[in-house]
Amino acid sequence: MGERNLTLLTDLYELTMMQGYFKEKDANETVIFDAFYRCNPQEGGYAICAGLDQLIDYIKNLHFEEEDISYLRSVGMFDEDFLDYLREFRFTGDIYAIPEGTVIFPREPLVKVIAPIMQAQLIETALLTLINHQSLIATKASRVIYAAKGDGVMEFGLRRAQGPDAGIYGARAAVIAGCIGTSNVLCGQMFDIPVKGTHAHSWIMSFPDELTAFRTYAKLYPDACTLLVDTYDTLNSGIPNAIRVFTEMRESGIQLKNYGIRLDSGDLAYLSKMAKKMLDEAGFCDAVISASNDLDETLITSLKMQGAAINSWGVGTNLITSKDCPSFGGVYKLAAVLDRESGRFLPKIKLSENVEKITNPGNKTIRRIYDKQTGKIIADLICLVDEEYSEHDSLLLFDPIQTWKKTHLPGDTYTMRELLVPIFKNGVCVYETPKVMDIRDYCAREKETLWEESLRLRYPHQVHVDLSKPLWDMKNELLDNYQHK
């Protein structure tokens, strides 16, 4: 679970292509690959980028051990000269990426790799699995947090995650998106994020009676006393016994803080409202009412609409697995090849019968355009890296498919920000990843730049991702050339 050499965390065809490049092409031919995704998860209005820090670790440790080379030899597909080459293999290229916690949209490059073709090809699989997984969970968590409307959301899905890595890095992604903490202690240690939790039904069942179990827990943890009240009878036993323990604590001079109850079954709307009434009448108006039990953004929204008195949410299975949308769908496509004679990148395009699968060619970057008055996102503009813009000039945006749809922005009414930042230069990492809780704060500010219409859970407004005129012209010229071949 610590530092690992994941060089063989790849698909076989990456290695067979590498050997082909080694034998039949210039292995040092410089290329550009873009990693991007095509559709927002859960048919939402945005996604959250995550996983970059683990990608950085992977690139730093990219090398073939002797045992790796011995294994590849045993596969029977690789020649000795190629295996010898792998002994000195290191990543020497450049990587640009959108920082973690950033709001992102379909079709724009999340990661851009400029490197010798063999290096760029090898890292495809690992790059995608790292970025896809955490971006998926961060996006799901963001939706849950939106539904909670300011209440605290805790991630506790480790036992239902698809293995230790998914539990650890999924929890990391969930905190980036805004969860207040995780039950995952190893994740808390690794990334210095808050760990939270109460107790299980087994704690109560192990004592002669519920009241004794509650009293014992309160004695051990007077400053974090949240009692699980549904082991036997929520309204006739659990809540009355919790109130009795809270009363005893107060009468003994303990200043109650971070205290309350947790509901894990039954009709959460009804039970929470009854619990609130009972707690208020007993003088515990500030007690937290926490809920769990297969929650997600849809159920939380429904409970809110029913007037549930819940103000803290523990979300596990449906968050850590992104149950209703189990994959992010990121892809990695060749965008350009360096022509050594001219020193310019020759654009490459992938064609398809499906319009959404036709790639955007060339050496690109992304400029995010904000409304100057509100700070909200107007659109993202994918453009070529050598294009220059001034916020003082007027800007014409147009839909790259339905080109008659245009938006004209007068000068000085908008601001621009370049999203891709350098991560590796000539194989050396030049980027320092912020702490997870700092990324969380950044992500919260990022979501504030979205219009409310893009945040809603169903049928959100889709933020425009446009192409610059030079990039649009390049793409259509390539399409025309292929049609005439």
C-alpha positions as CSV (number, residue, x, y, z in Angstrom):
1,M,0.0,0.0,0.0
2,G,3.1,2.3,0.2
3,E,5.5,3.2,-2.6
4,R,5.1,0.6,-5.3
5,N,6.6,0.0,-8.8
6,L,3.5,-0.2,-11.0
7,T,5.4,-0.3,-14.3
8,L,3.7,-3.6,-15.3
9,L,0.3,-2.2,-14.4
10,T,-0.5,-2.0,-18.1
11,D,-2.3,-3.8,-20.9
12,L,-0.2,-6.3,-22.9
13,Y,-0.8,-4.4,-26.1
14,E,1.0,-1.4,-24.8
15,L,4.2,-3.5,-24.5
16,T,3.7,-5.2,-27.9
17,M,3.3,-1.8,-29.5
18,M,6.4,-0.6,-27.7
19,Q,8.4,-3.4,-29.2
20,G,7.0,-2.6,-32.6
21,Y,8.1,1.1,-32.2
22,F,11.5,-0.1,-31.1
23,K,12.0,-2.3,-34.1
24,E,10.1,-0.7,-36.9
25,K,10.0,3.0,-36.0
26,D,12.0,5.7,-34.3
27,A,11.6,4.9,-30.6
28,N,12.4,8.5,-29.8
29,E,9.8,10.0,-32.0
30,T,8.0,12.7,-29.9
31,V,4.3,12.5,-29.8
32,I,1.4,14.1,-27.9
33,F,-1.4,12.1,-26.3
34,D,-4.5,13.6,-24.6
35,A,-6.5,12.0,-21.8
36,F,-10.1,13.1,-21.7
37,Y,-13.6,11.8,-21.1
38,R,-16.7,12.1,-23.3
39,C,-19.8,12.2,-20.9
40,N,-20.3,13.5,-17.4
41,P,-21.1,10.7,-14.9
42,Q,-24.7,10.3,-13.8
43,E,-25.7,12.6,-16.7
44,G,-24.6,15.5,-14.5
45,G,-23.5,18.9,-15.4
46,Y,-19.8,18.6,-14.5
47,A,-17.1,16.3,-13.0
48,I,-14.3,16.8,-10.5
49,C,-10.7,15.9,-11.5
50,A,-8.8,13.7,-9.1
51,G,-6.0,11.2,-9.0
52,L,-3.1,13.4,-10.3
53,D,-1.0,12.8,-7.2
54,Q,-1.0,9.1,-7.7
55,L,-0.1,9.6,-11.3
56,I,2.9,11.6,-10.3
57,D,4.1,8.8,-8.0
58,Y,3.6,6.3,-10.8
59,I,5.7,8.3,-13.2
60,K,8.4,8.9,-10.7
61,N,8.8,5.2,-10.0
62,L,8.5,4.1,-13.6
63,H,11.2,1.5,-14.3
64,F,11.6,-2.2,-15.1
65,E,13.0,-4.4,-12.4
66,E,15.0,-7.6,-13.4
67,E,12.0,-9.7,-12.2
68,D,9.8,-7.7,-14.6
69,I,12.1,-8.4,-17.5
70,S,12.3,-12.0,-16.5
71,Y,8.5,-12.2,-16.5
72,L,8.2,-10.5,-19.9
73,R,10.8,-13.0,-21.3
74,S,8.6,-15.9,-20.0
75,V,5.6,-14.5,-22.0
76,G,7.5,-15.5,-25.1
77,M,6.6,-12.4,-27.2
78,F,9.6,-10.2,-26.6
79,D,13.1,-10.2,-28.1
80,E,16.3,-9.8,-26.1
81,D,17.3,-6.5,-27.7
82,F,14.0,-5.0,-26.6
83,L,14.2,-6.5,-23.1
84,D,17.7,-5.0,-22.8
85,Y,16.4,-1.6,-23.8
86,L,13.8,-1.8,-21.0
87,R,16.5,-2.1,-18.3
88,E,17.3,1.6,-18.8
89,F,13.8,2.8,-19.4
90,R,12.7,6.0,-17.7
91,F,10.1,8.7,-18.4
92,T,11.9,11.7,-19.9
93,G,9.0,13.7,-21.4
94,D,6.6,16.5,-20.4
95,I,3.2,16.2,-18.7
96,Y,0.6,18.9,-18.3
97,A,-2.6,18.4,-16.3
98,I,-5.6,20.0,-14.8
99,P,-5.0,20.3,-11.0
100,E,-7.0,18.0,-8.7
101,G,-10.2,19.4,-7.4
102,T,-10.9,21.4,-10.6
103,V,-14.3,21.4,-12.1
104,I,-14.0,19.7,-15.5
105,F,-16.2,19.0,-18.6
106,P,-16.3,16.5,-21.4
107,R,-13.8,16.4,-24.3
108,E,-11.2,18.7,-22.8
109,P,-7.7,17.3,-22.1
110,L,-7.3,16.4,-18.4
111,V,-3.8,15.3,-19.0
112,K,-1.5,16.0,-21.9
113,V,1.6,13.9,-22.4
114,I,4.5,15.0,-24.7
115,A,7.1,12.3,-24.8
116,P,8.9,9.7,-27.0
117,I,6.3,7.5,-28.4
118,M,7.3,4.4,-26.4
119,Q,7.1,6.3,-23.1
120,A,3.8,7.9,-23.9
121,Q,2.3,4.6,-25.0
122,L,3.4,2.7,-22.0
123,I,1.8,5.0,-19.4
124,E,-1.7,5.0,-21.0
125,T,-3.3,2.2,-19.0
126,A,-2.1,3.3,-15.5
127,L,-2.8,6.9,-16.2
128,L,-6.4,6.1,-17.1
129,T,-7.1,3.8,-14.2
130,L,-5.7,6.4,-11.7
131,I,-7.5,9.4,-13.1
132,N,-10.7,7.6,-14.0
133,H,-11.3,6.0,-10.6
134,Q,-10.7,9.0,-8.4
135,S,-12.4,11.5,-10.8
136,L,-15.5,9.2,-10.7
137,I,-15.7,9.0,-6.9
138,A,-15.0,12.7,-6.5
139,T,-17.8,13.5,-8.9
140,K,-20.2,11.1,-7.1
141,A,-19.3,12.6,-3.7
142,S,-19.8,16.1,-5.0
143,R,-23.4,15.2,-6.0
144,V,-24.0,13.7,-2.6
145,I,-22.7,16.8,-0.9
146,Y,-24.8,19.0,-3.1
147,A,-27.9,17.0,-2.0
148,A,-27.0,17.4,1.6
149,K,-27.3,21.2,1.3
150,G,-24.6,22.2,3.8
151,D,-24.9,19.3,6.2
152,G,-21.8,17.3,6.9
153,V,-21.2,14.2,4.8
154,M,-18.9,11.5,6.0
155,E,-17.4,8.8,3.7
156,F,-17.4,5.3,5.2
157,G,-17.5,2.8,2.4
158,L,-14.2,0.9,2.9
159,R,-15.9,-2.4,3.7
160,R,-17.9,-2.2,0.5
161,A,-15.2,-0.9,-1.8
162,Q,-13.7,-3.1,-4.6
163,G,-10.5,-3.8,-2.7
164,P,-8.1,-1.8,-0.5
165,D,-6.9,0.6,-3.1
166,A,-10.4,1.5,-4.2
167,G,-11.3,2.1,-0.5
168,I,-8.3,4.3,0.2
169,Y,-8.1,6.4,-2.9
170,G,-11.9,6.5,-3.2
171,A,-12.0,8.0,0.3
172,R,-9.3,10.5,-0.7
173,A,-11.3,11.5,-3.7
174,A,-14.5,11.9,-1.7
175,V,-12.8,14.2,0.8
176,I,-11.4,16.3,-2.1
177,A,-14.9,16.7,-3.3
178,G,-16.1,18.0,0.1
179,C,-16.7,15.1,2.5
180,I,-15.8,16.2,6.1
181,G,-13.9,13.0,6.8
182,T,-13.7,9.3,6.4
183,S,-14.0,6.2,8.5
184,N,-10.9,4.8,6.8
185,V,-8.1,5.1,9.3
186,L,-5.3,4.2,6.8
187,C,-6.5,6.8,4.4
188,G,-6.5,9.3,7.3
189,Q,-2.9,8.4,8.1
190,M,-1.7,8.5,4.5
191,F,-3.2,11.8,3.6
192,D,-3.7,13.7,6.9
193,I,-7.5,13.9,6.6
194,P,-10.0,13.7,9.5
195,V,-11.2,10.2,10.5
196,K,-14.7,9.9,12.0
197,G,-16.9,7.2,13.3
198,T,-19.2,6.0,16.2
199,H,-19.8,2.4,17.1
200,A,-21.6,-0.6,15.7
201,H,-24.7,-2.6,16.7
202,S,-22.3,-5.2,18.0
203,W,-21.1,-2.8,20.7
204,I,-24.6,-2.5,22.1
205,M,-25.4,-6.2,21.7
206,S,-22.2,-7.2,23.6
207,F,-23.5,-5.5,26.8
208,P,-26.3,-6.8,29.1
209,D,-28.5,-3.9,27.9
210,E,-28.6,-0.9,25.7
211,L,-28.4,1.7,28.5
212,T,-25.2,0.1,29.9
213,A,-23.7,0.1,26.4
214,F,-24.5,3.8,26.0
215,R,-23.2,4.8,29.4
216,T,-19.9,3.0,28.8
217,Y,-19.4,4.6,25.4
218,A,-20.2,8.1,26.8
219,K,-17.7,7.5,29.6
220,L,-15.0,6.6,27.1
221,Y,-15.7,9.3,24.6
222,P,-17.5,12.2,26.3
223,D,-16.4,14.7,23.6
224,A,-17.5,12.6,20.7
225,C,-20.6,10.8,21.9
226,T,-22.8,9.8,19.0
227,L,-25.0,6.9,20.0
228,L,-26.5,4.3,17.6
229,V,-30.2,4.1,18.6
230,D,-31.8,1.5,16.4
231,T,-30.4,-1.8,17.7
232,Y,-33.6,-2.8,19.4
233,D,-36.4,-0.2,19.3
234,T,-35.6,3.3,18.1
235,L,-38.4,5.3,19.6
236,N,-39.2,3.3,22.7
237,S,-35.7,2.3,23.7
238,G,-32.8,3.8,21.7
239,I,-33.7,7.5,21.8
240,P,-35.0,7.5,25.4
241,N,-31.8,5.7,26.6
242,A,-29.7,8.2,24.6
243,I,-31.5,11.1,26.2
244,R,-31.0,9.5,29.7
245,V,-27.3,9.3,29.1
246,F,-27.0,12.8,27.8
247,T,-28.9,14.0,30.9
248,E,-26.6,12.2,33.2
249,M,-23.6,13.6,31.4
250,R,-24.9,17.2,31.7
251,E,-25.8,16.7,35.4
252,S,-22.3,15.5,36.1
253,G,-20.9,18.7,34.7
254,I,-19.8,17.4,31.3
255,Q,-20.1,20.1,28.6
256,L,-21.8,18.3,25.8
257,K,-20.2,18.8,22.4
258,N,-20.0,16.7,19.2
259,Y,-22.8,14.6,20.6
260,G,-26.0,13.1,19.1
261,I,-27.6,10.0,17.7
262,R,-27.3,7.9,14.6
263,L,-30.2,6.2,12.7
264,D,-29.2,3.3,10.5
265,S,-32.6,1.7,9.6
266,G,-36.3,2.3,9.3
267,D,-38.2,5.2,8.0
268,L,-35.4,7.8,8.3
269,A,-37.7,10.8,7.7
270,Y,-40.3,9.8,10.3
271,L,-37.8,8.6,12.9
272,S,-35.6,11.7,12.6
273,K,-38.5,14.0,13.0
274,M,-39.7,12.1,16.1
275,A,-36.1,12.0,17.4
276,K,-35.8,15.8,17.0
277,K,-39.0,16.3,18.9
278,M,-37.9,14.1,21.8
279,L,-34.4,15.6,22.0
280,D,-35.7,19.2,21.9
281,E,-38.3,18.5,24.6
282,A,-35.4,17.1,26.8
283,G,-33.4,20.2,26.2
284,F,-30.9,18.8,23.7
285,C,-31.7,21.0,20.8
286,D,-28.2,21.0,19.4
287,A,-27.8,17.2,19.3
288,V,-26.7,16.0,16.0
289,I,-29.0,13.6,14.2
290,S,-26.9,11.5,11.9
291,A,-28.2,8.9,9.4
292,S,-26.8,6.1,7.3
293,N,-28.3,3.1,5.5
294,D,-27.6,2.9,1.8
295,L,-27.8,6.7,1.2
296,D,-27.1,8.5,-2.0
297,E,-27.9,11.9,-3.5
298,T,-31.4,10.8,-4.6
299,L,-32.4,9.4,-1.2
300,I,-30.9,12.4,0.6
301,T,-32.8,14.8,-1.7
302,S,-36.0,12.8,-1.0
303,L,-35.5,12.9,2.8
304,K,-34.8,16.6,2.6
305,M,-38.1,17.1,0.8
306,Q,-39.9,15.1,3.4
307,G,-38.6,17.4,6.1
308,A,-36.3,14.9,7.7
309,A,-34.5,16.4,10.8
310,I,-31.2,14.8,9.8
311,N,-28.2,17.2,9.8
312,S,-25.3,14.7,9.3
313,W,-25.0,12.0,6.7
314,G,-22.8,8.8,6.6
315,V,-22.6,7.6,3.0
316,G,-20.9,4.3,2.2
317,T,-21.6,1.8,-0.5
318,N,-23.3,4.0,-3.1
319,L,-20.5,6.6,-2.9
320,I,-17.4,4.5,-2.7
321,T,-18.6,2.3,-5.7
322,S,-20.4,5.0,-7.6
323,K,-23.1,2.4,-7.8
324,D,-25.3,3.9,-10.4
325,C,-22.4,4.9,-12.7
326,P,-19.5,2.5,-12.1
327,S,-17.0,3.9,-14.7
328,F,-15.7,7.3,-15.7
329,G,-15.0,6.6,-19.3
330,G,-11.8,8.4,-19.8
331,V,-9.8,7.7,-22.9
332,Y,-6.2,8.4,-24.2
333,K,-5.7,9.4,-27.8
334,L,-2.8,10.4,-30.0
335,A,-3.1,14.1,-31.0
336,A,0.1,15.0,-32.8
337,V,3.5,13.8,-33.9
338,L,6.6,15.9,-34.0
339,D,8.1,16.6,-37.5
340,R,11.8,16.8,-36.8
341,E,12.6,18.7,-40.0
342,S,10.3,21.6,-39.3
343,G,10.2,21.2,-35.5
344,R,6.4,21.5,-35.6
345,F,3.8,19.0,-34.4
346,L,1.8,17.4,-37.2
347,P,-1.8,17.1,-36.0
348,K,-3.4,13.6,-35.9
349,I,-7.1,12.8,-35.8
350,K,-9.2,9.7,-35.1
351,L,-12.3,9.3,-37.2
352,S,-15.5,7.5,-36.3
353,E,-19.0,7.0,-37.4
354,N,-19.9,8.5,-34.0
355,V,-19.4,12.2,-34.0
356,E,-18.5,12.3,-30.3
357,K,-15.6,9.9,-30.9
358,I,-13.9,12.1,-33.5
359,T,-10.9,13.5,-31.6
360,N,-9.5,17.0,-31.5
361,P,-6.1,17.2,-33.1
362,G,-2.9,19.1,-32.4
363,N,-1.0,20.6,-29.5
364,K,-3.8,22.1,-27.3
365,T,-4.5,23.8,-24.1
366,I,-7.7,24.9,-22.4
367,R,-8.8,28.4,-21.4
368,R,-11.6,28.8,-19.0
369,I,-13.8,31.8,-19.6
370,Y,-15.6,33.5,-16.6
371,D,-18.2,36.2,-16.5
372,K,-16.3,39.2,-15.0
373,Q,-19.2,40.4,-12.9
374,T,-20.3,37.1,-11.3
375,G,-17.2,34.9,-11.5
376,K,-19.2,32.1,-13.0
377,I,-18.0,29.9,-15.9
378,I,-19.3,31.0,-19.3
379,A,-17.5,28.3,-21.3
380,D,-14.2,26.4,-21.8
381,L,-12.3,27.1,-24.9
382,I,-10.0,24.4,-26.3
383,C,-7.3,26.1,-28.4
384,L,-3.9,25.6,-29.8
385,V,-1.0,26.4,-27.5
386,D,0.4,29.2,-29.7
387,E,-2.8,31.2,-29.8
388,E,-2.8,34.5,-28.0
389,Y,-5.8,36.1,-26.3
390,S,-6.5,39.4,-24.5
391,E,-9.3,39.9,-22.1
392,H,-9.6,43.5,-23.5
393,D,-10.6,42.1,-26.9
394,S,-14.0,40.9,-27.9
395,L,-14.4,37.1,-28.2
396,L,-16.6,35.1,-30.4
397,L,-17.5,31.6,-29.2
398,F,-19.4,29.1,-31.3
399,D,-20.6,25.5,-30.9
400,P,-18.1,23.2,-32.8
401,I,-20.9,21.0,-34.1
402,Q,-23.9,23.4,-34.4
403,T,-21.8,26.3,-35.6
404,W,-24.7,28.7,-36.0
405,K,-24.9,28.8,-32.2
406,K,-22.7,31.7,-31.2
407,T,-21.9,33.9,-28.2
408,H,-20.2,37.3,-28.5
409,L,-18.4,38.5,-25.4
410,P,-17.4,42.2,-25.5
411,G,-13.9,43.1,-24.3
412,D,-13.4,43.6,-20.6
413,T,-16.6,41.6,-19.7
414,Y,-14.8,38.3,-19.1
415,T,-11.7,36.8,-17.6
416,M,-9.6,33.9,-18.9
417,R,-7.6,31.2,-17.1
418,E,-5.4,28.5,-18.5
419,L,-6.3,25.1,-17.0
420,L,-3.4,22.9,-17.9
421,V,-0.3,23.3,-15.7
422,P,3.2,21.7,-16.1
423,I,3.6,18.6,-14.0
424,F,6.8,17.0,-15.5
425,K,9.4,18.7,-17.6
426,N,12.1,16.5,-19.3
427,G,11.1,13.7,-16.9
428,V,11.5,15.8,-13.8
429,C,8.5,16.6,-11.6
430,V,8.0,20.4,-11.3
431,Y,4.7,20.3,-9.5
432,E,4.1,20.0,-5.8
433,T,0.7,18.5,-4.9
434,P,-1.2,20.4,-2.2
435,K,-2.4,18.6,0.9
436,V,-5.8,16.9,0.5
437,M,-7.6,19.3,2.8
438,D,-6.2,22.2,0.8
439,I,-7.4,20.6,-2.4
440,R,-10.8,20.2,-0.8
441,D,-10.9,24.0,-0.1
442,Y,-9.9,24.6,-3.7
443,C,-12.6,22.3,-5.0
444,A,-15.2,24.1,-2.9
445,R,-14.2,27.4,-4.6
446,E,-14.3,25.7,-8.0
447,K,-17.9,24.6,-7.5
448,E,-18.8,28.1,-6.6
449,T,-17.9,29.1,-10.2
450,L,-20.7,26.9,-11.5
451,W,-24.1,28.3,-12.2
452,E,-26.8,26.7,-10.0
453,E,-28.4,25.3,-13.2
454,S,-25.2,23.2,-13.8
455,L,-25.2,21.9,-10.3
456,R,-28.7,20.4,-10.2
457,L,-28.8,16.6,-10.1
458,R,-31.3,16.1,-12.9
459,Y,-31.3,17.6,-16.4
460,P,-28.5,20.1,-15.6
461,H,-27.4,22.9,-17.9
462,Q,-24.3,21.6,-19.8
463,V,-21.4,24.1,-19.8
464,H,-20.2,24.8,-23.4
465,V,-16.8,23.3,-24.4
466,D,-15.9,25.1,-27.6
467,L,-13.1,25.0,-30.1
468,S,-11.1,28.0,-31.1
469,K,-11.4,29.0,-34.8
470,P,-7.8,27.9,-35.6
471,L,-8.4,24.5,-34.0
472,W,-11.8,24.1,-35.6
473,D,-10.2,24.9,-39.0
474,M,-7.4,22.4,-38.4
475,K,-9.9,19.7,-37.5
476,N,-12.1,20.3,-40.5
477,E,-9.1,20.4,-42.9
478,L,-8.0,17.0,-41.6
479,L,-11.5,15.7,-42.0
480,D,-11.7,17.0,-45.6
481,N,-8.3,15.6,-46.5
482,Y,-9.3,12.1,-45.3
483,Q,-12.5,12.3,-47.3
484,H,-10.6,13.0,-50.5
485,K,-8.1,10.2,-50.1
